[in-house]
């Protein structure tokens, strides 16, 4: 099978050319569209290509290296919200009889019914199934007849058909003449959008629809559905006492629904998010909203407004916590819960622009770890990132947590930063170190009260695709594990950040620091960046004679951590491109040539505190007396 001709940046298949219109006679208008997608084929437009809006006005796509203000729709922006390639519309309308060609209203209904509520993530949808549908569509038979016969192709094993579909995806004309054309016909048959109130005290009936390889709920009713062209209906037997309703949701709509009583538990179904609605009323009703194809949402109707409680989680199993355990400012947020179980070795936090981007429970360099690193790099591809690793230890518990924030601001503008303290007295701030002169401008919001017990997990909105930085954080506690009375917030004023040269950044957002004791230190494990030509040391794992571990600098598990060095320890400083960095860390046991008189070397004392400052301006190691 030929794989060429399926995307707009490749040479178009010759049999498709007969559907393309002559462009020269149509007036053109230049346009910015950013990274938005064609309604019909869901691919971007290349520079210089011709696109149409719903009014059939043709435009030419301009080059824009970075999406600018003109790339995004607004009341002051004349550019269209909905657009499609001229070639896509041409091949679509040529598959219809003249009297049945898709109208602007048809296309607008498709746009409304498939508009994502947030930017779809790569793993949520793949175009393989959409391409496969196009391969078997009667409207593509003539286009692909030079490559294969559909009847013979259908006799291949499903695994082979899937592999072929993956190889040629995304293929614009297969998507247009397959799935997109089917959606247009479904919306023509279903002219009414569903926005209705249902009683949830009896049995339910549901129909489903496939879109981009995912099965969604299309209709939900408390009565048997009339015959539908979408799919066969299924019958749902409701439990007598519903305690929770769990909706499996993604960027398009509702994938599934689970009615849970006190004797049952919800199940995972592979959805990215689960909207969990707590049921507290006996006479249960719900408002169901649908844009014609997919059920978008379901809201409980309550006689007591305060009882209509729900949150969206990355798992159907929501944690238990008290109101004061959660720093929240949004009414709706998507939350991810990280339980501190025996597999978690520590927390890895990514920061950028003085804000927290993501929190990961590190266990090993697994697939989940690599996915976290890739997500952080995508979200902050143009920002300098800082990585903070905080190891957990046996016989040590996390006893307190605060949110450090600016007093006069709310929400993300307050730069909320998580601060943790352990039963061994270790403290970590997952954000930049503030100078003493602004101490009156920020405060510590406690997440734990006396009697809550040891902290057993963290939840946050860092995986919410609609946001870029973490702004909501909460904790769960194990009330059977007493950690004693709580201590005041760790406002340590001994560690003043290094100076920031004029024009190089803010003193309140540039320097990060973490510190550890030198008492009882046995050896260190050096994290080194071998991808840079000068191989700088990024951070240290410190191992002590009581078997506990600490971390300073930036311990990056995706970099080299093979070097181990025992005491006594010597640090070599260097400068590259005007930035100070840690060049090497060695012991004179293995290198008698080391001398403290040599320029650039410093010996670490046997006792005291070691602090590692790091920023985009460089790295410094400083020691203090206890």
C-alpha positions in Angstrom: 0.0 0.0 0.0 1.1 3.5 -0.7 1.6 5.7 2.4 2.4 8.9 0.5 -0.2 11.6 -0.2 -1.9 11.4 3.2 -0.8 14.7 4.8 -0.7 18.1 3.3 3.1 18.5 3.6 3.5 15.5 1.3 2.8 15.1 -2.4 -0.9 14.6 -2.9 -2.1 11.3 -4.3 -2.7 11.7 -8.1 -6.3 10.3 -7.9 -7.3 13.1 -5.5 -6.2 15.9 -7.8 -9.4 15.7 -9.9 -11.4 16.9 -6.8 -9.3 20.1 -6.2 -10.6 23.4 -7.5 -8.8 26.0 -9.6 -7.4 28.5 -7.0 -6.2 31.3 -9.2 -9.5 33.0 -9.9 -10.6 33.3 -6.3 -9.6 36.4 -4.3 -7.4 35.7 -1.3 -7.0 37.2 2.1 -4.0 36.6 4.4 -4.7 35.1 7.8 -3.1 34.0 11.1 -4.5 30.8 12.6 -1.8 29.7 15.0 -1.9 26.0 15.8 -5.6 25.5 15.3 -6.8 22.5 13.2 -8.9 22.0 10.1 -12.5 21.1 11.0 -12.6 18.4 8.4 -9.3 16.6 8.6 -8.0 17.8 12.0 -4.5 18.7 10.6 -2.7 22.1 10.7 -2.4 24.3 7.7 1.0 24.9 6.0 2.3 28.4 5.2 0.8 29.6 1.9 -2.0 27.0 1.8 -5.6 28.0 1.0 -8.3 27.7 3.6 -12.0 28.5 3.9 -14.2 29.8 6.6 -17.9 28.9 7.2 -18.9 31.7 4.8 -16.8 30.1 2.0 -14.4 33.0 2.1 -11.0 31.9 1.0 -7.8 33.0 2.7 -4.0 32.3 2.6 -2.1 31.2 5.7 0.8 33.5 6.6 4.0 32.4 8.3 4.1 33.0 12.0 7.1 31.5 13.8 5.5 31.8 17.2 1.7 32.1 17.6 1.0 35.8 18.1 -2.0 37.8 19.3 -3.5 37.7 15.8 -3.4 33.9 15.8 -6.1 33.5 18.5 -9.8 34.3 18.2 -11.1 37.3 20.1 -13.8 40.0 19.8 -11.2 42.2 18.2 -9.8 39.6 15.9 -11.5 39.2 12.5 -10.0 35.8 11.8 -12.3 32.8 11.8 -12.7 30.4 14.7 -13.7 27.6 12.4 -11.8 26.9 9.2 -11.0 24.1 6.8 -8.6 23.4 4.0 -10.0 24.3 0.6 -8.9 20.8 -0.7 -10.8 19.1 2.2 -14.0 20.9 1.5 -13.7 20.3 -2.3 -13.2 16.5 -1.9 -16.1 16.4 0.7 -18.7 18.3 -1.5 -17.7 16.2 -4.6 -18.8 13.1 -2.7 -22.4 14.4 -2.4 -25.2 14.9 -4.9 -25.5 18.6 -5.8 -28.7 19.0 -3.8 -27.2 17.4 -0.7 -23.9 19.2 -0.4 -22.9 20.1 3.1 -24.0 23.6 4.1 -22.5 26.2 6.4 -25.0 25.1 9.1 -24.0 21.4 8.7 -20.3 22.3 9.2 -21.1 24.6 12.2 -23.0 21.8 13.9 -20.0 19.5 13.4 -17.7 22.2 14.9 -20.0 22.7 17.9 -20.4 19.0 18.5 -16.7 18.2 18.4 -15.2 21.3 19.9 -12.9 20.2 22.8 -13.3 21.6 26.3 -9.5 21.7 26.6 -6.7 21.0 24.2 -6.7 17.3 23.6 -3.7 15.5 24.8 -1.7 13.2 22.4 -2.6 10.0 24.2 -6.3 10.8 24.5 -6.9 10.4 20.7 -5.1 8.8 17.8 -6.1 9.0 14.2 -5.6 5.3 13.5 -9.3 4.4 13.9 -10.5 7.4 11.9 -8.1 6.4 9.0 -9.3 2.8 9.3 -12.9 4.0 8.9 -11.9 5.9 5.8 -10.2 2.8 4.3 -13.6 1.0 4.4 -15.8 3.9 3.3 -17.6 3.6 0.0 -16.7 7.2 -0.7 -13.0 6.4 -0.8 -13.3 3.2 -3.0 -12.5 5.1 -6.2 -9.6 7.0 -4.7 -7.7 3.9 -3.3 -8.6 1.4 -6.0 -5.0 1.7 -7.5 -3.6 0.5 -4.1 -6.0 -2.3 -3.1 -9.5 -3.7 -3.2 -11.6 -3.0 -0.1 -13.2 -6.4 -0.1 -9.8 -8.2 -0.1 -8.4 -5.7 2.4 -11.2 -6.5 4.8 -10.1 -10.2 4.8 -6.8 -9.4 6.4 -6.4 -10.0 10.2 -7.4 -7.0 12.4 -3.8 -6.7 13.6 -2.5 -6.2 10.1 -5.3 -3.7 9.2 -4.4 -1.7 12.4 -0.7 -1.7 11.5 -1.5 -0.4 8.0 -3.8 2.3 9.4 -1.1 3.4 11.9 1.4 3.6 9.1 -0.6 5.9 6.9 -2.2 8.0 9.7 -3.1 10.8 9.6 -4.5 10.7 6.1 -6.5 13.8 5.3 -8.9 12.5 2.6 -9.5 9.2 4.5 -10.6 11.2 7.6 -12.7 13.6 5.6 -14.6 11.0 3.5 -14.8 8.5 6.4 -15.5 9.8 9.9 -16.2 13.5 9.1 -18.8 12.6 6.5 -20.4 10.1 8.9 -20.7 12.8 11.6 -22.4 15.2 9.1 -25.0 12.6 8.3 -25.6 11.7 11.9 -26.2 15.4 12.8 -28.6 15.7 9.8 -30.6 12.8 11.2 -30.5 14.2 14.7 -31.6 17.8 14.5 -32.4 18.3 18.1 -29.7 18.7 20.7 -30.3 17.0 24.0 -30.5 19.2 27.1 -32.9 17.5 29.4 -33.6 16.7 33.0 -33.7 13.0 34.0 -35.0 11.1 37.0 -32.3 8.8 38.4 -34.6 6.8 40.6 -35.4 4.2 37.9 -33.5 2.3 35.2 -31.6 4.1 32.4 -31.1 3.5 28.7 -28.1 4.7 26.8 -26.8 4.8 23.2 -23.2 5.3 22.1 -21.2 6.8 19.3 -17.6 6.3 18.0 -15.4 9.3 17.5 -11.6 9.2 16.8 -11.5 5.6 18.0 -13.2 6.3 21.3 -16.7 5.3 22.3 -18.8 8.1 23.8 -22.2 8.3 25.4 -24.6 9.7 22.8 -28.0 9.6 24.5 -29.1 8.9 28.1 -32.8 8.5 29.1 -34.9 7.3 31.9 -37.2 5.7 29.2 -36.4 3.3 26.4 -34.9 5.2 23.5 -36.6 5.4 20.1 -34.7 3.7 17.2 -31.5 5.6 16.6 -29.0 5.6 13.8 -26.1 6.2 16.3 -25.9 2.8 17.9 -27.9 0.1 19.7 -29.1 1.1 23.1 -28.1 -0.6 26.4 -30.0 -0.9 29.6 -28.5 0.2 32.9 -29.9 -1.2 36.2 -29.5 1.4 38.9 -28.7 0.4 42.5 -31.3 1.2 45.1 -29.2 3.6 47.1 -26.7 5.6 44.9 -23.9 7.2 46.9 -21.8 8.4 43.9 -22.0 8.9 40.2 -18.7 8.6 38.3 -18.5 10.1 34.8 -15.5 9.0 32.7 -14.6 12.1 30.7 -12.1 13.6 28.3 -11.6 16.7 26.2 -14.7 15.8 24.0 -17.3 14.5 26.4 -18.6 11.6 28.6 -17.2 8.2 27.8 -19.1 6.3 30.4 -21.1 6.5 33.6 -21.0 4.4 36.8 -23.7 4.4 39.5 -22.0 3.4 42.8 -23.6 2.4 46.1 -22.0 1.9 49.5 -21.3 -1.8 48.7 -19.6 -1.3 45.4 -16.5 0.5 44.0 -16.0 2.2 40.6 -13.6 0.8 38.0 -10.9 2.2 35.8 -11.8 2.3 32.1 -8.7 4.1 30.6 -10.3 7.6 30.6 -8.0 10.5 31.5 -10.4 12.0 34.0 -13.3 11.0 36.2 -15.9 13.4 37.4 -17.1 12.2 40.8 -20.5 13.4 42.0 -21.4 12.8 45.6 -25.1 12.0 46.0 -26.8 13.3 49.1 -30.4 13.8 48.1 -33.0 11.0 48.0 -35.0 12.4 45.0 -32.3 12.3 42.5 -32.4 14.3 39.2 -29.8 15.3 36.7 -29.4 17.7 33.8 -27.8 16.1 30.7 -26.3 18.3 28.0 -25.4 17.2 24.5 -24.4 19.1 21.3 -26.0 16.6 19.0 -23.4 13.8 19.0 -21.8 13.3 22.4 -23.1 13.9 25.9 -20.9 16.7 27.1 -21.8 16.8 30.8 -24.2 15.7 33.5 -25.0 17.9 36.5 -27.0 16.8 39.6 -30.0 18.8 40.5 -30.2 19.4 44.3 -32.7 21.1 46.5 -29.7 22.0 48.7 -27.1 23.9 46.7 -24.3 23.0 49.2 -25.0 19.3 48.6 -24.2 19.4 44.9 -20.6 18.4 45.4 -18.2 17.1 42.7 -14.6 17.1 41.7 -12.7 15.7 38.7 -9.8 13.3 39.4 -7.3 11.3 37.3 -8.7 8.2 39.0 -12.2 7.1 40.0 -11.0 6.6 43.5 -10.9 10.0 45.2 -9.0 10.5 48.4 -10.5 11.6 51.7 -9.4 14.9 53.2 -10.6 17.8 55.3 -11.5 21.2 53.8 -8.4 22.8 55.5 -6.1 20.2 53.8 -6.8 21.8 50.4 -5.6 25.1 49.0 -8.2 25.8 46.4 -9.5 28.9 44.6 -11.3 27.5 41.5 -14.8 26.0 41.6 -13.8 23.4 39.0 -10.4 21.8 38.7 -8.9 18.5 37.5 -6.8 16.9 40.3 -4.3 14.1 40.4 -3.6 12.2 43.6 -0.2 10.9 44.5 -0.3 8.4 47.4 2.9 7.9 49.4 3.2 4.2 49.3 6.2 1.9 49.8 7.2 2.3 46.1 7.7 6.0 46.2 11.3 6.9 46.8 10.8 10.6 46.8 9.2 13.6 45.1 10.6 15.1 41.9 9.3 18.7 41.3 9.8 20.8 38.1 9.7 24.6 38.4 9.9 27.3 35.8 9.4 31.1 36.0 9.3 30.8 39.8 6.2 28.6 39.6 5.6 24.9 40.1 5.0 23.0 36.8 4.7 19.4 37.9 5.0 17.0 40.8 6.1 13.3 40.3 6.3 10.5 42.8 9.6 9.0 41.8 10.0 5.2 42.1 12.4 4.4 39.2 13.1 5.5 35.7 10.0 3.9 34.4 7.6 4.8 31.6 5.7 7.0 34.0 8.9 8.9 34.9 9.8 9.4 31.2 6.2 10.6 30.4 6.5 13.1 33.3 9.8 14.4 31.9 8.4 14.7 28.4 5.3 16.5 29.7 7.4 19.0 31.6 9.5 19.7 28.5 6.4 20.2 26.4 4.7 22.6 28.8 7.8 24.7 29.4 9.7 24.2 26.2 10.8 27.9 26.1 11.5 28.4 29.8 14.5 27.6 31.9 13.5 24.7 34.2 14.7 23.8 37.7 14.3 20.3 39.2 14.1 19.6 42.9 14.3 16.0 44.2 13.3 15.3 47.8 14.1 11.7 48.9 11.9 9.8 51.4 13.5 7.8 54.2 12.5 4.8 56.3 11.3 5.6 59.8 10.7 9.2 58.7 7.3 10.7 58.1 6.1 14.0 56.6 4.5 15.9 59.5 3.6 19.3 58.1 2.8 21.2 54.9 2.3 24.8 54.0 1.5 26.9 50.9 3.9 29.8 50.7 2.1 32.7 48.9 2.2 36.4 48.4 -0.3 38.1 50.8 -2.0 40.6 48.4 -2.6 38.1 45.5 -5.1 35.3 44.9 -4.9 32.2 42.8 -2.0 31.7 40.4 -0.9 35.3 40.8 0.1 34.6 44.5 2.8 32.1 43.3 1.6 29.3 45.6 4.6 27.1 46.6 4.5 23.8 48.5 6.6 23.5 51.6 7.1 20.2 53.5 8.6 19.3 56.8 9.5 15.8 58.1 9.7 14.2 61.5 13.5 14.4 61.2 13.4 18.2 60.9 14.2 18.2 57.1 12.4 21.0 55.3 12.0 21.6 51.6 10.6 24.6 49.6 9.6 23.7 46.1 10.3 27.2 44.8 12.8 30.0 44.7 14.3 31.4 47.9 13.0 34.8 48.9 15.3 37.5 50.2 14.8 38.7 53.8 13.7 42.2 52.7 10.4 40.9 51.3 9.5 38.7 54.2 6.5 40.9 55.1 5.0 40.4 51.6 4.4 36.7 51.8 2.7 34.2 54.2 2.5 30.5 55.0 -1.0 28.9 54.6 -1.0 25.7 56.7 -2.5 22.5 55.2 -2.3 20.5 58.4 -3.8 20.9 61.8 -2.8 19.2 65.1 -4.3 15.8 65.2 -4.4 15.2 61.5 -1.6 12.7 61.6 1.3 12.1 59.2 0.8 13.2 55.6 0.0 10.2 53.4 -0.3 11.8 50.0 -0.5 14.9 47.8 -3.0 16.0 45.2 -2.7 18.9 42.8 -3.9 20.3 39.5 -0.6 19.9 37.7 -1.9 17.4 35.1 -4.9 19.6 34.2 -4.4 20.3 30.4 -6.1 23.7 30.8 -3.4 25.2 33.0 0.3 25.6 32.7 1.4 25.9 36.4 0.2 24.3 39.6 -2.1 26.6 41.6 -4.1 24.2 43.7 -2.5 21.7 46.2 -3.9 19.5 48.9 -2.7 16.7 51.2 -4.2 13.6 52.8 -3.3 12.4 56.3 -3.1 9.1 58.2 -4.8 10.0 61.5 -3.6 6.8 63.1 0.0 8.0 62.8 0.7 10.7 65.4 3.5 13.1 64.6 3.3 15.2 67.7 2.6 19.0 67.9 3.1 21.1 64.8 5.9 23.6 64.6 5.8 27.2 63.1 6.5 27.7 59.4 10.2 27.3 58.4 11.0 31.0 57.8 14.8 30.5 57.8 16.4 33.9 57.3 20.0 32.6 57.4 20.0 31.8 53.7 20.1 35.0 51.7 20.1 34.5 47.9 23.2 35.6 46.0 23.0 39.0 44.2 21.3 39.2 40.8 23.0 41.5 38.2 20.8 44.3 36.9 18.6 43.2 34.1 19.2 39.5 34.7 16.0 38.8 36.7 14.2 39.4 40.0 15.9 38.7 43.3 12.6 37.1 44.4 12.4 34.5 41.6 15.9 33.7 40.4 17.7 31.6 43.0 16.7 28.2 44.4 18.4 26.5 47.3 18.3 23.2 49.1 20.5 22.3 52.1 21.6 19.3 54.1 23.7 18.5 57.2 27.3 17.5 56.9 27.2 15.6 60.2 27.5 11.8 59.7 27.9 12.1 56.0 29.6 9.0 54.5 29.5 9.4 50.7 27.8 11.3 47.9 26.5 10.3 44.5 27.1 12.9 41.9 24.6 13.9 39.2 26.4 15.1 36.1 25.1 16.5 32.8 27.1 14.7 30.2 25.0 16.2 27.4 26.8 19.6 27.9 30.4 19.8 26.6 31.8 20.9 30.0 29.9 18.1 31.9 28.8 20.2 34.9 27.8 18.7 38.3 24.1 19.3 38.8 23.5 18.0 42.3 24.3 15.4 45.0 22.6 12.5 46.7 24.1 12.4 50.3 24.3 9.1 52.2 24.6 9.2 56.0 25.8 6.7 58.7 22.3 6.3 60.0 21.2 5.1 56.5 19.1 8.2 55.6 19.5 10.0 52.3 19.3 13.7 51.4 19.5 15.7 48.2 21.0 19.1 47.2 21.3 20.9 43.9 19.3 19.3 41.0 19.3 15.5 41.1 18.2 14.5 37.6 17.4 10.9 37.2 17.5 11.3 33.5 21.2 12.2 33.7 24.3 10.4 34.8 24.4 9.3 38.5 27.2 6.8 38.3 30.0 8.7 40.2 30.3 8.0 43.9 32.7 9.8 46.2 33.5 9.2 49.9 34.8 11.7 52.5 36.8 13.9 52.7 35.1 15.8 49.9 36.5 18.5 47.7 34.5 20.7 45.3 36.0 22.3 42.2 34.4 25.4 40.9 34.5 26.6 37.3 33.2 29.3 35.0 31.7 28.9 31.5 30.2 31.7 29.4 30.3 33.9 32.5 28.3 31.4 34.6 29.7 29.8 37.7 29.2 26.0 37.9 30.4 23.0 39.9 33.1 21.4 37.8 33.9 18.4 39.9 33.5 16.7 43.3 36.3 14.4 44.4 38.1 12.8 47.4 41.8 13.0 48.1 41.7 9.3 48.9 41.8 8.7 45.2 43.6 11.8 44.0 46.6 12.9 46.1 47.1 15.8 43.7 44.1 17.7 45.2 45.2 20.7 47.2 43.1 23.3 48.9 45.7 25.8 47.8 44.9 25.1 44.1 42.6 27.7 42.7 39.0 26.7 42.3 38.9 24.0 45.0 37.2 24.1 48.4 37.2 21.4 51.0 33.9 20.5 52.7 34.1 20.6 56.5 33.3 17.6 58.6 30.3 19.3 60.4 27.9 22.1 59.6 25.3 22.8 56.8 25.9 22.6 53.1 23.7 24.7 50.8 23.5 24.4 47.0 22.3 27.5 45.2 21.2 27.0 41.6 19.6 29.2 38.9 19.9 30.1 35.3 22.8 32.3 36.4 24.9 29.4 37.7 25.5 27.2 40.7 27.2 27.8 44.0 28.0 25.6 47.1 28.2 27.3 50.4 28.8 25.8 53.9 27.6 27.1 57.3 28.2 26.3 60.9 25.4 24.4 62.7 
